[in-house]
């Protein structure tokens, strides 16, 4: 009898409209909130002084939203392995400092003589089980080789062969920093790690920004590196992190941002779970184009594959115009460029190679 009563009660509630809420209603609610996001600190000016004042204000707000993200001032590097190749050396290292997780990095150093110090590049990886291994060209298995081939992923190895000293950190939760998936039970590690860190008062993207900046600090302290000639490059999530790292670090002179010209306002309108890209509260004040505007007037190249399914073409023109506005106001529109190529979600490098060479002079 009790089950019959419950069923009749539920039918009555549904008939009255009280119990009609569905998951789709929540989705539509979030989509509406995303569409109506305030973005109240978008740059609307046109003069250099207006842009510089906006950069200070939005930059301060971004710092506030990110929370703690600066790397430790002191640390100890430990070399795990050194591998010699005909044209470069690859070192695997761990950076250790009290109170922060150990950071695995690769350091690639060209062989041969050089006049003075060499320029340096921070090379950042995207999603994938191989983490920063792909960036430095570790292709020791068929699966690794196929991963590199599909995304032209070994841009770090390509850059060291062009004369740059390259550092490639491993982000959380990827590569060797995700040795076990037992704690994720088939869920997206980015989403799970984000939620766990939020409960601890920490943010996953800020943790990875700290590690990118830590790798940069390690790079510029190398005796062979010219600290005034530093670039930052990355693919996919690495592109997103290249943008963010360059935005908050003025010592980076040039950025190549590949496979990341989209906006979070569009991302969260669909099925989205990548907690590694979330800055809580961002859409109240701005979005990806506003962060990119903090790079101006420094050179930035955005790689956009015309068959890249992770970038929604309808959103690109509006986002690009917002980035251009900052560069235009500073009289530096020629420093902002796009490599729109016929290809999928991958590193292209066709325009990136001459751009990096013209500024960093390997």
C-alpha positions in Angstrom: 0.0 0.0 0.0 2.8 2.4 0.9 4.4 2.1 -2.6 1.0 2.7 -4.2 0.4 5.8 -2.2 3.9 7.1 -3.1 3.3 6.5 -6.8 -0.1 8.3 -6.6 1.5 11.2 -4.8 4.2 11.5 -7.3 1.7 11.4 -10.2 -0.3 14.1 -8.5 2.8 16.3 -8.0 3.8 15.8 -11.7 0.3 16.7 -12.8 0.4 19.8 -10.7 3.8 20.9 -12.1 5.5 20.8 -8.7 7.8 17.8 -9.6 8.7 18.7 -13.2 12.3 19.8 -12.6 14.7 18.0 -14.8 18.5 18.1 -15.3 17.9 20.0 -18.5 16.4 22.8 -16.5 19.7 23.1 -14.6 21.6 23.1 -17.8 19.5 25.8 -19.3 19.8 27.9 -16.2 23.6 27.7 -16.4 23.6 28.5 -20.1 21.5 31.6 -19.4 23.9 32.7 -16.6 26.8 32.2 -19.0 25.1 34.2 -21.7 24.3 37.0 -19.3 27.8 36.9 -17.6 28.6 40.5 -16.5 32.2 40.7 -17.8 32.1 44.2 -16.2 35.8 44.9 -16.6 36.0 44.5 -20.4 38.3 47.1 -21.9 36.2 49.7 -23.7 38.8 52.5 -24.3 40.9 53.4 -27.2 43.8 55.5 -25.9 47.2 54.2 -24.5 46.6 55.7 -21.0 43.2 54.2 -20.8 44.6 50.8 -21.7 47.4 50.9 -19.2 45.0 52.0 -16.5 42.7 49.1 -17.4 45.6 46.6 -17.4 46.5 47.7 -13.9 42.9 47.3 -12.6 42.1 44.1 -14.4 45.5 42.7 -13.6 45.0 43.3 -9.9 41.5 41.7 -10.1 43.0 38.7 -11.8 45.6 38.3 -9.1 42.9 38.5 -6.5 40.8 35.8 -8.2 43.8 33.5 -8.7 44.9 33.7 -5.1 48.3 32.4 -4.2 50.2 31.5 -7.3 53.8 32.8 -6.9 56.6 30.2 -6.9 58.8 29.6 -3.9 61.8 31.9 -3.6 64.2 29.1 -2.8 64.3 25.5 -3.9 66.7 22.6 -4.5 66.9 20.9 -7.9 67.6 17.2 -8.1 68.7 15.7 -11.4 67.1 12.3 -12.0 68.5 11.5 -15.4 70.6 13.0 -18.2 70.2 11.8 -21.8 72.7 12.9 -24.5 71.6 13.3 -28.1 73.6 14.4 -31.1 72.3 18.0 -31.0 71.1 18.5 -27.4 71.0 17.3 -23.9 67.8 16.4 -22.0 67.8 16.5 -18.2 65.0 15.2 -16.0 64.8 17.1 -12.7 62.7 17.5 -9.6 62.4 20.9 -8.0 61.8 20.7 -4.3 60.8 23.4 -1.8 59.1 23.2 1.6 55.3 23.5 1.6 54.7 22.9 -2.1 54.4 19.7 -4.2 57.6 18.6 -6.0 57.7 19.8 -9.6 59.0 17.5 -12.3 60.6 19.3 -15.2 62.7 18.7 -18.3 65.6 20.9 -19.3 66.7 20.8 -22.9 70.1 22.4 -23.7 71.5 22.8 -27.3 74.9 21.4 -28.0 77.6 23.3 -29.9 79.1 26.7 -29.3 77.1 29.9 -29.0 78.1 33.6 -28.8 77.2 34.5 -25.3 74.1 33.3 -23.6 71.2 31.6 -25.3 67.5 32.6 -25.3 65.1 30.5 -23.2 61.6 29.1 -23.8 59.0 27.8 -21.4 57.2 25.0 -23.2 53.8 23.9 -21.7 51.9 20.7 -22.4 48.2 20.1 -22.7 45.9 17.3 -21.6 47.1 13.7 -22.0 48.5 10.8 -20.1 52.1 11.6 -21.3 52.2 15.1 -19.8 55.4 17.0 -20.5 57.1 13.9 -22.0 55.4 14.6 -25.4 56.7 18.2 -25.5 60.4 17.1 -25.3 59.9 14.3 -27.8 59.9 11.1 -25.7 58.6 8.7 -28.3 59.9 5.4 -26.9 56.6 3.5 -27.5 54.3 3.3 -30.5 51.6 5.0 -28.4 53.9 7.9 -27.5 55.1 8.3 -31.1 51.5 8.4 -32.4 50.5 11.0 -29.8 53.4 13.2 -30.9 52.7 12.7 -34.6 49.0 13.5 -34.2 49.5 16.8 -32.5 53.0 17.7 -33.8 53.6 17.7 -30.0 57.4 17.8 -29.7 57.7 21.5 -30.1 60.1 21.7 -27.2 62.5 19.3 -29.0 62.1 21.3 -32.2 62.9 24.5 -30.3 66.1 23.2 -28.6 67.3 22.1 -32.1 66.8 25.7 -33.2 69.1 27.0 -30.4 66.8 27.7 -27.4 67.3 26.4 -23.9 63.9 24.9 -23.1 62.2 24.1 -19.9 59.0 21.9 -19.8 57.2 21.4 -16.5 54.6 18.7 -15.7 51.2 20.0 -14.7 48.7 18.6 -12.3 47.0 16.1 -12.9 48.8 14.9 -15.9 51.7 12.6 -16.9 53.8 11.4 -14.0 51.7 13.5 -11.6 48.9 11.1 -12.2 50.6 7.8 -11.7 47.5 6.3 -10.3 43.9 6.8 -11.4 42.4 4.9 -8.4 41.1 8.0 -6.8 39.1 9.1 -9.8 37.0 6.0 -10.6 36.7 6.9 -14.3 35.9 10.6 -13.6 37.7 13.5 -15.2 40.9 14.0 -13.0 40.8 17.7 -13.8 37.3 18.0 -12.4 37.9 15.9 -9.3 41.3 17.6 -8.5 39.6 21.0 -8.9 36.8 20.2 -6.4 39.2 18.7 -3.9 41.5 21.7 -4.0 38.5 24.1 -3.7 37.6 22.4 -0.5 41.1 23.1 0.7 40.9 26.7 -0.3 43.2 26.2 -3.3 42.7 26.4 -7.1 44.1 23.9 -9.6 44.8 26.5 -12.3 46.7 28.7 -9.8 48.7 25.7 -8.7 49.7 25.0 -12.3 50.5 28.7 -12.9 52.8 28.6 -9.9 54.6 25.6 -11.5 54.9 27.4 -14.8 56.4 30.4 -13.1 58.6 28.1 -11.1 59.9 26.5 -14.2 60.5 30.0 -15.6 62.5 31.0 -12.6 64.6 27.8 -12.9 65.2 28.6 -16.6 66.4 32.2 -16.1 68.8 31.1 -13.3 70.7 28.9 -15.7 74.2 30.3 -16.5 73.7 29.6 -20.2 70.4 31.6 -20.4 69.8 35.2 -21.2 67.0 36.4 -18.9 66.1 39.2 -21.2 65.3 36.8 -24.1 62.5 34.5 -22.8 59.4 33.2 -24.6 56.5 31.0 -23.6 54.7 28.5 -25.9 52.1 25.8 -25.4 49.4 23.7 -27.0 45.8 23.2 -25.9 45.7 23.5 -22.1 49.4 24.5 -22.5 48.2 27.3 -24.8 45.8 28.5 -22.1 48.6 28.4 -19.5 51.0 30.1 -21.9 48.5 33.0 -22.2 48.0 33.2 -18.4 51.7 32.8 -17.6 52.7 35.6 -20.0 49.8 37.8 -18.8 51.1 37.8 -15.2 54.9 37.7 -16.0 56.3 40.8 -17.8 59.7 39.2 -18.2 58.3 37.0 -21.0 58.8 38.8 -24.2 56.8 36.7 -26.6 54.1 34.1 -26.4 52.8 31.4 -28.9 49.3 30.3 -27.8 48.1 27.3 -29.8 44.7 25.7 -29.8 43.2 27.9 -27.1 41.3 30.8 -28.8 38.0 30.2 -27.1 36.3 31.7 -24.1 35.0 30.3 -20.9 31.6 32.0 -21.4 31.2 29.6 -24.4 32.8 26.6 -22.8 30.5 26.4 -19.8 27.4 26.8 -22.1 28.0 23.1 -23.0 29.2 20.0 -21.3 32.4 21.1 -19.6 34.4 19.6 -16.8 38.0 20.9 -17.1 38.6 22.2 -13.6 42.3 22.9 -14.6 41.1 25.9 -16.6 38.7 27.4 -14.1 39.4 30.7 -12.3 36.4 31.0 -9.9 34.5 34.3 -10.3 36.3 35.2 -13.6 33.1 35.8 -15.7 31.9 38.5 -13.4 34.8 40.6 -14.6 36.2 39.3 -17.9 37.2 36.2 -19.8 40.0 34.8 -21.9 40.2 37.9 -24.2 40.7 40.2 -21.2 43.5 38.0 -19.8 45.1 38.0 -23.3 44.8 41.8 -23.3 47.2 42.0 -20.3 50.0 40.7 -22.6 49.8 43.8 -24.9 51.9 45.3 -26.3 54.2 42.3 -26.2 54.1 40.0 -29.3 51.6 37.2 -29.1 50.8 34.6 -31.9 47.6 32.6 -31.7 47.5 29.3 -33.7 44.0 28.4 -34.9 43.4 25.1 -36.7 40.5 25.4 -39.1 39.5 21.8 -38.3 40.0 22.2 -34.5 36.8 20.9 -32.9 37.7 22.5 -29.5 37.3 26.0 -30.8 33.8 27.2 -31.8 34.3 29.4 -34.9 31.3 31.6 -34.1 32.9 32.9 -31.0 36.4 33.6 -32.4 35.7 36.9 -34.2 34.3 38.5 -31.1 37.0 37.2 -28.8 39.7 38.4 -31.3 38.2 41.9 -31.5 38.4 42.2 -27.7 42.1 41.2 -27.7 42.8 43.5 -30.7 41.3 46.4 -28.8 44.0 46.4 -26.2 46.8 46.1 -28.8 45.2 48.8 -30.9 44.9 51.2 -28.0 48.6 50.8 -27.3 49.6 51.3 -30.9 50.9 47.7 -31.1 48.3 45.9 -33.3 51.1 44.6 -35.5 52.4 42.6 -32.4 49.2 40.5 -32.3 48.9 37.9 -35.0 47.0 34.7 -35.9 48.2 31.6 -37.7 44.9 30.2 -39.1 46.0 27.0 -40.7 44.2 24.0 -42.4 44.5 21.4 -39.6 43.1 19.9 -36.5 43.9 20.5 -32.8 47.7 20.5 -33.1 50.9 22.7 -32.9 51.6 24.3 -36.3 54.8 26.3 -35.9 54.9 27.8 -39.4 54.6 31.4 -38.2 55.8 30.7 -34.6 59.3 29.7 -35.7 60.2 33.0 -37.5 58.4 35.1 -34.8 60.3 33.6 -31.9 63.6 33.9 -33.9 63.0 37.5 -34.7 62.5 38.5 -31.1 64.6 36.0 -29.1 67.4 35.7 -31.7 68.7 32.1 -31.0 
